[in-house]
Structure formats: structure tokens, C-alpha cells
Amino acid sequence: MNNETPPTLYAAREPIFPRRVSGKFRNLKWVIMVVTLGIYYLTPWIRWDRGVNLPDQAVLLDLANRRFFFFWIEIWPDEFYFIAGLLIMAGLGLFLFTSALGRVWCGYTCPQTVWTDLFILVERWIEGDRNARLRLHRQKKWDLRKVRLRITKWVAWIIIAMATGGAWVFYFADAPTLLVSLFTLNAPMVAYTTVAVLTATTFVFGGLAREQVCIYMCPWPRIQAAMMDEDTLVVAYRDWRGEPRGKLNKKNVGEENTGDCIDCMACVNVCPVGIDIRDGQQLECITCALCIDACDDVMVKIGKPRGLIDYMALKDEAAERAGEAPKSVWKHILRPRTILYTSLWSLVGFGLVFALFIRSEIDMNVSPVRNPTFVTMSDGSIRNTYEVRLRNKHGEDRQFHISLTSPELLVISLEGNSDLTVPVPADDTYMQRVYVLAPSGTLAAQAARTDLRLWVEDLTNGERAYVDTVFNGNDQ
């Protein structure tokens, strides 16, 4: 009988405790973290005058009325193509940056990376740098100090996670009003539920799962290969310069049989996903470049040139091995693929801006009443009924005038109105029933269909819009 334990495909996670590092890429990540988190947390509190009927909030997702406000821009449900265009631009932008610089989005601006960086920063402040955190992790006994440090860290993480969930719900309602409602327990249950879910997910993803989200949950590492080629700049190790590795000591100083790499493990110790970049390109690498900062710092200390680990393209490898200078960075970035992505991105952006400036502030939708198609009046005239929905996109009430044009004689009237003027509330849609009459004996009354055009005019600024429809007559 074979008593051997069968092999398992599951490997238990080894917690990663990145070491503190300084350098230009780490500083760039700090700047991006401050800017992106500042935008996320502070944007709902920016005020913008929207009149008496709407909250004075610059950025607002008004789901109840199905509208999106972004400073002076107001997107209505029928203008969803603006949102679709922005999503297309986001996708093209992701393709562009990936083809030029690899997973630079993942390393610098992905929310998972930004919040994980913030959680690790808090952890380092409370528990110490890498070695101190490792000792605390390996300590089996939960003494008073370990309990105090862990509880302090978890409380800080929960506060950050709650602020994250709280900031998100402020985008969907007036932020100051909702804040008061949340603390006085008068907010809608959906607000509390959203905050709770986002608090839990932020705490788990940013504090506990960390690199596991990037490695196992995110689909982008599996897709990125299609966006990259030999000219893509990625973080890589110059093994032809670093190998063979040798520990730095008095005996091998100045020896030519060892490479520049002294196997100090600095690049591994600072990596937020725990990989060794010297093993080559790996799915887990998020191109954060912290290993570059760590390695450059070591090279300076031992008197070696920087760049043992650096951004480089696969196409330059053969040239560098032969001792030749690599191509300039801009020659790698400005190539047909990236130019194509940039052109498409710009074209979509220009189209959205153009559509934004030519759109009308009034809108009209006409629905002919089909049951019945027409009504024969007592004097023999034929009447059609239309339901006209007028949309006022201005922040104030407006008077709209309705009229028609047609090659035949047709008379228009409004239900409930003695004239043809309709008051439409600010930022609202108003339904008006419209009657169109063809006098007895006219061609329109006897023809099966007559073309007509319904017009609406804003009496404040003279702006007009129209919809083409038909008048149904009695052709029998």
C-alpha cells in the first residue's frame, strides 16, 4: 500500500512585508497617491451653483433622476453616448500606456495599488519596517505588545476603509446633507449598506489580500501580453551585467569574475508582490519600479553604475549585450502602435467635445397616439393626437412654444392650454398632449398619411428643436 501523501496544487500564502525604499519612482508613487486619493476624497465637497432645484455639488451622480453632473456639464439619460465615449477613451488609454510602458497603470494608479500602498504605509508607521514586521509576524505568542500593535493597525485600516466607503456614497447625493443624515441615523438604508460593503472590501483587499488581488483576481495580467511587443518598456534585470552574482566582501572587491549583482536581495525585499525580478518577466510584476530604486541605491553605495535593474525594451537586449547603446526612450514610445492608439483616443475625445458643444439645451420627443389612429369630428374634420415630451435642460423654468409646419392645411392645439405656450420646470421633463386637426374636405383629411414637423421654441433665448412625424387621415 502506498502511504505517500498526494501532491497538492494549493500553496499557502506567504505574507509579504515590503521594505521601505526611497528614490524617484517611489517619490512618483507618493505624488500619485496623494493626488488620486485627494481627488477621490475631496471631489464630492466641491460646491457648484445649480439653482434652487438641485444640490450645489460639482460632481453628482443623480440616480433618482438618471442624470450625471460634472461641473458645468449635465448628462441626461438620452445622452449616454457621452459615458460610452469616456469608457472607450479609458480603454484606449489603458491600451496605449500598456503598449508603451507595460503594466504602468497597475503599478501607479490602479485603486488596488494605491490603497494597498496606503495600508502598508500605515502598517509601517505602527509596526516598523520590514524586519520589525517580520519578527512580529513570526512571534507565536500574542503578548500585550503584539495585541496592541495589531489592534491599532486594524483600527487605522478600518478608519481608512470607512472613509473610502463614505466618500463613495457622497457622489450620489448632496455630500453635506448626507453626512449629517449618516451620523443622525436618518440616511437611507442603501447608503449604510454601501458604506459597509465598501468598508469590508477595502479592508480585506487593501489590508489582507493585497498582492493576491493582483495575481489571482485581476484579469489584466492575462490580457496585457496582447498589448505588449519587443519595443514595450518594462522593468527588467540586465543579467549580462549582473551575472555571475557574488557577495560583496573584501576578497572579491575588484575581481572581474563576478557581475555587478551582489545578491543583496534588496530588489526582492521592496517588491510589493514578492517576486525576484532577476528571474525575468513574470505575470505578477506590476511594473511599480521600486526594485529599480532599491538596486540603484545599492549600486551607488558599492560604486557601480546605476541601471542594473531598469526600464528597458526586449529589442535592446542584443545591442546592450554587444556593448552598444540602446535606442532612446522616445523611439520606443513613438511607434506605429502607440501612435494609432493615441490617434484613436484623440479622435474619440474630439468627437465628444464637439458633440458637447453642439447639443441643444432643449429636447422634444413625439409619440403619436395609436388607439385610435385618428378621430372623425362631428363636422367631418380629422384629428390626430400626439404625446409630446418636452425636456428643459436649463437650471430655471422656461416657456416653450409649440408649432407645426406641413405642406397641407393643419391646425394645432394643446390640451389644457388656450394658447400654444407650455411652461416647463427647470431640469425636468414635461408631457403635453397635442391635437392636430385637418379641416373637412382638405387633402390632409382625405389622404392616408401627410408629413408634418412639430417645432418647439424656447421663448427665452429663441433656441428651437423639431421632430418629424406624420398625420393620419381617412382615405376611405
PEJO-V361628 format. One record per backbone hydrogen bond with DSSP energy under -0.5 kcal/mol. NH is the residue of the N-H (numbers start at 1). CO is the residue of the C=O. If there is no record, write none. Layout:
NH CO
NH CO
This chain:
3 1
15 13
19 269
27 23
28 24
29 25
30 26
31 27
32 28
33 29
34 30
35 31
36 32
37 33
38 34
39 35
40 36
41 37
42 38
43 39
45 42
46 43
48 56
57 55
58 46
60 58
60 69
61 171
62 60
62 67
63 61
67 62
68 75
69 60
70 73
71 58
73 70
75 68
76 74
79 76
80 77
82 79
84 80
85 81
86 82
87 83
88 84
89 85
90 86
91 87
92 88
93 89
94 90
95 91
96 92
97 93
98 94
99 95
100 96
101 97
102 98
104 102
107 103
107 286
108 104
109 105
110 105
114 110
115 111
116 112
117 113
118 114
119 115
120 116
121 117
122 118
123 119
124 120
125 121
126 122
127 123
128 124
133 129
134 130
135 131
136 132
137 133
138 134
139 135
140 138
143 141
147 143
148 144
149 145
150 146
151 147
152 148
153 149
154 150
155 151
156 152
157 153
158 154
159 155
160 156
161 157
162 158
163 159
164 160
165 161
166 162
167 163
168 164
169 165
170 166
171 168
172 169
173 170
178 174
179 175
180 176
181 177
182 178
183 179
184 180
185 182
186 181
187 181
191 188
192 188
193 189
194 190
195 191
196 192
197 193
198 194
199 195
200 196
201 197
202 198
203 199
204 200
205 201
206 202
207 202
207 203
208 203
208 204
209 204
210 205
212 209
213 210
214 210
215 211
216 212
217 212
217 213
218 213
222 219
223 219
223 220
224 220
226 223
227 224
228 224
228 225
232 229
233 100
234 232
234 312
236 310
238 308
239 237
241 238
242 238
243 239
246 261
249 247
253 249
255 252
259 244
260 241
261 242
269 265
270 266
271 268
274 271
277 275
279 276
280 277
285 282
292 289
293 289
294 290
295 291
296 292
297 293
298 294
299 295
300 296
301 297
302 298
303 300
304 299
310 236
312 234
312 310
315 230
316 313
317 314
320 316
321 317
322 318
323 320
324 319
331 328
332 328
332 329
333 329
334 330
335 333
339 335
340 336
341 337
342 338
343 339
344 340
345 341
346 342
347 343
348 344
349 345
350 346
351 347
352 348
353 349
354 350
355 351
356 352
357 353
358 354
359 355
363 391
365 389
367 387
369 385
370 368
371 372
375 383
377 375
377 381
380 377
382 438
383 375
384 436
386 434
387 367
388 386
388 432
389 365
389 387
390 388
390 430
391 363
392 390
392 428
393 361
393 391
398 424
400 398
400 422
401 457
402 420
403 455
405 453
410 408
411 437
413 435
414 417
415 433
417 414
422 400
424 398
424 422
427 394
428 392
428 425
430 390
432 388
432 430
434 386
435 413
436 384
437 411
438 382
439 437
442 439
446 442
447 443
450 471
452 469
453 405
454 467
455 403
456 465
457 401
458 463
459 399
459 457
462 458
465 456
467 454
469 452
471 450
473 447
473 448
474 445
475 473
